[in-house]
């Protein structure tokens, strides 16, 4: 999830921090990044888009980048390698992979090193009375940060740096009160209906925590240090619920609009309610709801790229076509874009097993920017903008692979790193593994999220835990 750290002023501060860090390391600087602009289009139906138009999220991103330009005239070369410059425009959406099985995650340079999960004494209970080993790149370590209740899912950061977590099973949103690297669970809001997506956003001068429940969106006014929600305001109702995919994820674009993912009711079907299998757009008060992008079977993860302003989505492909088809996807969403489901998958491959529409229609759909191993179940996604990790992590993304169920040999149950070039993910590799041991899982990663100190937090809805991954400079 994104938080207020992606607001324009936060972006400026982040750029300052990055520049100071890299100048200290002797990095060469180049011209400031200027993302492409676009004119917003109107979408009243779920009509297919025949072109991969840029998203209106980019338009408002220009404002933030222009503000940064007035402060500094150069941007570190490492950032420029991740985001296209005016001299080299952002590539069109799509990829160069063939239409068959997607590549598996690569092994990172230098491989992974086995490390003991650090378990604080006060958290040695439930599944953590025994030792666990994880595999991380050299220099990284992992610790158990918090134990929570039932159905731990998505996270977000408050403006004052507090971690908030949704618990779908308990119907609560909780905050993590840090005490020397170990967090205490504090109930913030209770009595919610399968809360999942969380986001902080300022509307009319008031900071709110927005919560995406299964059939509605609610928000709570928030003050720094607040530990208990006050009055609940319901701003969106009537979202279709039930069915196979009940999670709802929420983010705010650089245009100030609210974006809400609504998964399909089925594995593969034509929905009677066209809002299912789509990402919806609203004003930040819940008005003027409309379909923004569609043809998305189950887009659990959403994040706004802080450098380009584009909306990235993790897509869970359909089941029951075998162990290796169809690939999971990373999509970059456009206004009016159709991404294929239920008629097509992967690089516009017609789903003959479903047998509706045809290949000609699939040729008009927008292709994923990165296909990934089938049945990995990618959920949460975050783009790294901190300065704790090595500098080449800047601008790359982390994705939680929840793990397969519809596969003979299990896959997933790990965190992968998406390598980004010119504003597009070009490959992916293992970053944190070890939750699957001899075919048996003891944890299921959900959402990676950068903490205020630049470490990486990770939620786990099987162990109902949150981990912290840190880096010690070599």
C-alpha positions in Angstrom: 0.0 0.0 0.0 1.0 3.6 -0.4 1.0 6.2 2.3 1.5 9.9 2.6 5.2 9.5 2.0 4.3 9.5 -1.8 2.8 13.0 -1.5 4.7 15.7 -3.5 6.5 17.2 -0.5 7.5 13.7 0.7 8.9 13.0 -2.8 11.0 16.1 -2.6 12.4 15.1 0.8 13.1 11.6 -0.5 15.0 13.0 -3.5 17.1 15.1 -1.2 17.9 12.1 0.9 18.8 10.0 -2.1 21.0 12.7 -3.6 22.9 13.3 -0.4 23.5 9.6 0.1 24.8 9.0 -3.5 26.9 12.2 -3.6 28.6 10.9 -0.5 29.3 7.7 -2.4 30.7 9.6 -5.4 27.9 8.7 -7.8 27.6 10.7 -11.0 24.5 12.8 -11.5 22.5 13.4 -14.6 19.5 15.5 -15.8 16.3 15.4 -13.7 13.6 12.9 -14.6 10.5 14.3 -16.2 7.7 11.8 -16.6 5.5 11.9 -19.6 2.2 13.8 -19.4 -1.2 12.8 -20.7 -4.7 14.0 -21.0 -7.3 12.1 -18.9 -10.0 10.2 -20.9 -13.5 9.4 -19.8 -14.7 5.8 -19.3 -18.4 5.1 -18.8 -18.3 1.4 -19.7 -15.8 -1.5 -19.7 -15.0 -1.1 -23.4 -11.7 -2.5 -24.5 -8.9 -0.1 -25.2 -6.9 -0.8 -28.3 -3.9 1.2 -27.2 -1.8 1.2 -24.1 -2.4 4.9 -23.3 -0.6 6.5 -20.5 -2.5 6.9 -17.3 -3.8 10.2 -15.9 -1.9 9.4 -12.7 1.1 10.5 -14.7 -0.3 14.0 -15.2 -0.3 14.9 -11.6 3.0 13.2 -11.1 4.5 15.9 -13.3 3.5 18.5 -10.7 5.5 16.7 -8.0 8.5 16.2 -10.3 8.4 19.8 -11.4 8.4 20.9 -7.8 11.5 18.8 -7.2 13.2 20.3 -10.3 12.9 23.8 -8.8 15.0 22.6 -5.8 17.6 20.5 -7.6 18.7 20.3 -11.2 20.2 16.8 -11.1 19.1 13.3 -10.2 21.4 10.4 -9.3 22.3 8.1 -12.2 21.0 5.1 -10.3 17.5 6.6 -10.3 17.7 7.5 -14.0 18.4 3.9 -14.8 15.1 3.0 -13.2 13.0 5.8 -14.7 13.0 6.9 -18.3 14.2 10.5 -19.0 12.8 13.0 -21.4 15.5 11.9 -23.8 14.4 8.3 -23.5 10.6 8.1 -23.0 9.0 5.4 -20.9 8.5 2.3 -23.0 5.0 1.3 -24.0 3.3 -1.2 -21.7 3.9 -4.8 -22.6 6.8 -7.3 -22.6 9.1 -9.4 -24.8 8.4 -12.8 -23.3 6.8 -15.6 -25.4 3.2 -16.7 -24.7 4.1 -20.0 -23.0 5.0 -20.6 -19.3 6.6 -17.6 -17.7 10.2 -17.8 -16.4 10.8 -18.8 -12.8 12.4 -16.3 -10.5 16.1 -16.0 -11.1 18.7 -16.5 -8.4 20.2 -13.1 -7.5 23.9 -12.4 -8.1 25.8 -13.9 -5.2 22.9 -16.2 -4.4 21.0 -16.3 -1.1 22.4 -17.0 2.3 20.7 -18.9 5.1 20.1 -16.8 8.1 18.4 -17.6 11.4 15.1 -15.8 12.0 15.7 -13.7 15.1 12.8 -14.3 17.5 12.6 -12.0 20.6 11.9 -13.8 23.8 8.5 -12.2 24.3 7.4 -13.5 20.9 8.4 -17.2 21.4 5.0 -18.6 21.3 2.6 -20.3 18.8 4.6 -21.3 15.8 7.7 -19.5 17.0 8.7 -21.7 19.9 11.0 -23.4 17.4 13.8 -22.0 15.2 13.2 -21.0 11.6 15.7 -20.3 8.8 15.2 -17.9 5.9 17.3 -17.3 2.9 18.3 -13.7 2.0 21.0 -11.9 0.0 24.3 -11.5 1.8 24.2 -8.7 4.4 20.5 -9.0 5.1 18.9 -10.3 8.3 15.4 -11.0 9.4 13.5 -10.8 12.8 10.0 -11.5 14.0 8.6 -8.0 14.6 5.0 -8.7 15.8 2.5 -11.5 16.4 -1.1 -10.6 15.6 -4.6 -12.1 15.5 -6.5 -13.8 12.8 -6.1 -13.0 9.1 -3.2 -10.6 9.0 -3.2 -9.0 5.5 -2.2 -5.5 4.3 -0.3 -2.7 5.9 0.2 1.1 5.6 2.3 3.8 7.3 0.6 6.7 9.1 2.0 10.2 8.5 3.8 9.9 11.8 5.4 6.6 10.8 3.2 4.1 12.7 2.5 0.8 11.0 -1.2 -0.1 10.6 -2.3 -3.6 9.7 -5.6 -5.1 8.6 -6.8 -8.3 10.2 -9.5 -9.8 7.9 -10.3 -12.6 10.3 -10.8 -10.6 13.4 -12.5 -7.7 11.6 -10.0 -5.2 13.0 -7.4 -2.7 12.0 -4.5 -2.6 14.4 -1.5 -0.5 14.9 2.0 -1.7 15.9 3.4 0.1 18.9 7.2 -0.2 18.6 9.3 -1.0 21.7 13.0 -1.4 20.8 12.4 -3.4 17.7 9.4 -5.5 19.0 5.9 -4.3 18.3 2.8 -4.5 20.5 -0.5 -5.0 18.8 -3.0 -2.3 19.6 -6.6 -2.4 18.3 -7.4 0.8 16.4 -10.8 0.0 14.8 -13.1 -3.1 15.5 -16.3 -4.5 14.1 -15.3 -4.3 10.4 -16.3 -6.6 7.6 -13.2 -8.3 6.2 -11.0 -5.2 6.2 -8.2 -5.5 3.8 -6.7 -2.5 2.0 -5.5 0.5 4.0 -4.4 4.0 3.0 -3.8 7.4 4.6 -4.9 10.4 2.7 -5.6 14.1 3.4 -9.0 15.3 2.2 -10.1 18.9 2.8 -7.3 19.4 5.3 -8.1 16.4 7.4 -5.9 13.3 7.5 -8.0 10.1 7.2 -7.2 6.4 7.4 -9.2 4.8 4.6 -10.2 1.1 5.0 -11.5 -1.1 2.2 -14.0 -3.6 3.6 -15.6 -6.3 1.4 -18.6 -4.2 0.3 -17.8 -0.7 1.3 -15.1 1.9 2.1 -14.9 3.6 5.4 -12.6 6.3 6.8 -11.5 7.5 10.2 -10.0 10.9 11.0 -6.5 10.5 12.3 -4.3 12.6 14.5 -0.6 11.8 15.2 -0.2 9.5 18.1 -3.9 8.4 18.0 -4.4 4.8 19.1 -8.1 4.4 18.9 -10.5 5.3 16.1 -13.2 7.8 16.7 -16.2 8.3 14.4 -16.4 6.0 11.4 -17.6 7.6 8.1 -18.9 5.4 5.3 -18.1 6.9 1.9 -18.7 4.0 -0.5 -21.4 1.3 -0.3 -22.7 -1.4 -2.5 -19.4 -2.9 -3.7 -20.3 -6.4 -4.9 -19.2 -9.0 -2.3 -18.9 -12.7 -1.8 -17.6 -15.1 -4.4 -14.1 -16.4 -4.8 -12.2 -13.1 -4.3 -13.3 -11.0 -1.4 -10.3 -8.8 -0.7 -10.5 -5.1 -1.6 -7.4 -3.0 -2.0 -7.2 0.8 -1.9 -4.6 3.3 -3.0 -4.6 7.1 -3.8 -3.1 8.3 -7.0 -1.0 11.4 -7.5 -4.2 12.9 -9.0 -5.8 12.6 -5.5 -8.3 10.0 -6.8 -9.1 6.8 -4.8 -8.5 3.5 -6.6 -10.2 0.3 -5.4 -9.6 -3.2 -6.7 -12.6 -5.6 -6.9 -11.7 -9.2 -7.7 -13.9 -11.6 -9.7 -16.6 -13.7 -8.2 -15.3 -16.8 -10.0 -12.3 -18.6 -11.5 -13.4 -17.7 -15.1 -16.8 -16.3 -16.1 -18.6 -13.4 -17.6 -19.6 -11.2 -14.6 -23.1 -9.8 -14.4 -21.7 -6.9 -12.4 -19.0 -5.3 -14.5 -17.4 -3.8 -11.4 -16.0 -7.2 -10.6 -12.7 -8.1 -12.1 -11.9 -4.3 -12.3 -10.2 -1.4 -10.6 -12.6 1.4 -9.7 -11.9 5.1 -9.4 -13.6 7.5 -7.0 -13.1 11.0 -5.6 -11.5 11.0 -2.2 -15.0 11.5 -0.6 -16.3 8.4 -2.4 -18.3 10.2 -5.1 -18.2 9.8 -8.9 -17.3 6.1 -8.9 -16.5 4.6 -12.2 -14.6 1.7 -13.8 -11.0 2.7 -14.4 -9.4 -0.6 -15.7 -11.0 -4.0 -16.3 -10.3 -7.5 -17.5 -8.4 -8.1 -14.2 -9.4 -11.4 -12.6 -8.0 -10.7 -9.1 -5.7 -7.7 -8.7 -4.9 -8.0 -5.0 -1.8 -5.7 -4.9 -1.9 -2.0 -6.0 0.9 0.6 -5.7 1.5 4.0 -7.2 5.0 4.2 -8.6 6.4 7.3 -6.8 8.7 8.2 -9.8 6.3 7.8 -12.7 2.9 8.2 -11.0 1.6 5.0 -12.8 -0.6 2.5 -11.0 1.0 -1.0 -10.8 -1.1 -4.1 -10.1 -0.3 -7.7 -9.2 -2.6 -10.1 -11.0 -3.5 -13.7 -10.0 -4.2 -15.7 -13.2 -6.9 -18.3 -13.6 -6.7 -21.9 -12.2 -7.3 -25.3 -13.7 -5.1 -25.0 -16.9 -2.2 -27.0 -15.5 0.9 -26.4 -13.4 2.5 -23.7 -15.6 -0.3 -21.8 -17.4 -1.3 -19.1 -17.2 1.5 -16.8 -15.8 0.9 -14.5 -13.0 1.2 -10.8 -14.0 2.4 -7.4 -13.1 0.3 -4.9 -14.9 0.5 -1.1 -15.3 -3.1 0.1 -15.4 -4.4 2.7 -17.9 -7.7 4.6 -18.0 -10.1 2.5 -20.1 -7.6 -0.4 -20.4 -8.9 -4.0 -20.8 -6.4 -6.6 -19.6 -8.0 -9.7 -21.1 -9.8 -11.7 -18.4 -11.9 -13.8 -18.7 -11.3 -14.2 -22.5 -7.5 -14.1 -22.6 -4.4 -14.4 -20.5 -0.7 -13.6 -20.6 0.4 -12.0 -23.9 -3.1 -11.8 -25.3 -3.5 -15.6 -25.5 -7.1 -16.6 -26.3 -8.5 -18.9 -23.6 -10.0 -21.6 -25.7 -10.9 -23.6 -22.6 -13.4 -20.8 -21.7 -14.3 -20.3 -25.3 -15.8 -16.9 -25.4 -14.8 -14.0 -27.7 -11.8 -14.8 -30.0 -8.2 -14.1 -30.7 -9.0 -10.9 -32.6 -10.4 -9.5 -29.3 -7.4 -10.7 -27.4 -5.1 -8.8 -29.8 -6.7 -5.6 -28.6 -6.1 -6.2 -24.9 -3.2 -4.7 -22.9 -0.4 -7.1 -22.1 1.3 -7.5 -18.8 4.6 -5.8 -18.3 6.0 -8.8 -16.5 4.7 -12.4 -16.5 5.7 -14.6 -13.5 5.5 -18.2 -12.6 2.0 -19.6 -12.6 0.1 -20.1 -9.3 2.6 -18.1 -7.3 -0.3 -15.9 -6.1 1.4 -12.4 -6.0 -0.3 -10.2 -3.4 1.2 -7.1 -1.9 3.7 -4.9 -3.8 5.8 -2.0 -2.7 8.4 0.1 -4.5 11.6 0.7 -2.6 12.5 4.4 -2.0 14.5 4.1 1.2 18.2 4.4 1.9 18.9 1.5 4.2 19.3 -1.1 1.4 22.1 -1.0 -1.2 21.6 1.8 -3.6 20.7 -0.4 -6.6 17.5 -1.4 -4.8 16.2 2.1 -5.2 13.2 2.1 -7.5 12.9 -1.7 -7.6 9.8 -3.4 -6.3 9.1 -6.2 -3.8 6.2 -8.6 -4.2 4.8 -11.1 -1.7 4.2 -14.6 -3.3 1.4 -16.1 -1.2 2.0 -19.5 -2.6 0.2 -22.0 -4.8 -2.7 -24.4 -4.1 -3.6 -25.4 -7.7 -0.3 -27.0 -8.6 1.1 -30.5 -8.2 4.4 -29.2 -6.8 4.0 -26.1 -4.6 5.6 -22.8 -5.6 5.7 -19.3 -4.2 5.8 -18.8 -0.4 8.4 -16.2 -0.7 9.3 -12.5 -1.6 10.6 -11.6 -5.0 12.4 -8.5 -6.2 11.3 -6.9 -9.5 14.3 -5.3 -11.3 13.2 -2.1 -12.9 14.6 -0.3 -15.9 13.2 2.8 -17.6 10.1 2.7 -15.5 9.3 -0.9 -16.4 9.9 -4.2 -14.5 12.2 -6.2 -16.7 12.9 -9.3 -14.6 12.4 -10.8 -11.2 14.5 -12.7 -8.7 14.2 -14.4 -5.3 14.8 -12.1 -2.4 13.5 -13.9 0.7 12.6 -17.6 0.8 12.4 -20.3 3.4 8.7 -20.4 4.3 8.3 -23.6 2.2 10.3 -26.5 3.5 10.2 -30.0 1.9 6.8 -29.2 0.4 5.3 -27.9 3.7 4.7 -24.3 4.4 5.0 -22.7 7.8 4.2 -19.2 6.6 2.6 -17.4 3.7 3.9 -14.0 2.8 1.3 -11.4 2.0 2.6 -7.8 1.8 6.1 -6.3 1.8 6.2 -2.7 2.8 9.0 -0.3 3.4 9.1 1.0 7.0 10.0 4.6 8.0 13.6 3.6 8.6 14.1 1.9 5.2 13.8 -1.6 6.5 11.3 -4.0 4.8 8.3 -5.2 6.8 6.4 -8.3 5.7 3.0 -9.6 6.8 2.2 -13.3 6.9 -1.4 -14.5 7.2 -0.6 -18.1 8.0 1.7 -17.5 11.0 -0.3 -14.2 11.6 3.0 -12.4 12.0 5.0 -9.4 10.8 8.7 -9.7 10.0 11.4 -7.0 9.6 14.1 -7.4 7.1 17.1 -5.2 7.6 20.5 -4.6 5.9 23.9 -4.2 7.5 26.2 -2.2 5.3 29.2 -4.4 4.2 
